[in-house]
Amino acid sequence: MLPTEMVILLAIAEAGEFGREVLARPMGDVPGEYIGHLYQSLVRRGYLRQSSSRG
């Protein structure tokens, strides 16, 4: 797992929410496009589940 993927998982866990709303918040020097790519990678590998209602 990449360190930036861990940051995404920790941000979701800390916020107590799940979804792209959490990922829309600033995350330092990580561009939004890359965050989206990492999010989809985590979904494909089973770390996150994507639902139609919340992302």
ABEGO torsion letter per residue (X at the ends): XBAAAAAAAAAAAAAGBBEAAAAABBBEABBAAAAAAAAAAAAAAGABBBBAAAX
